[in-house]
């Protein structure tokens, strides 16, 4: 049975701040694969030790994957500079 990851999306205007955090059961999920697409542009990342990742500004379709978990897909808007998702 696959468990569902929860992507907590929190926008920030600070470049060093994350665009979001990937969590499961209230705990951060480090090492989750994040694939963001916008038009023909693709950005791939892994969540850090706090479950956070960053993206350039814009509207992105974000797909989050982690072994043994259900894939989660959401559309997010990243304002200003890079933010974590």
ABEGO torsion letter per residue (X at the ends): XBBBBBBBBBBBABAABBABBBBBGGBBBBGBBBBBBBEABBBBBBBBAAGBBBBBBEBBBBBBBBBGBBBBBBBBBBBEBBBBX
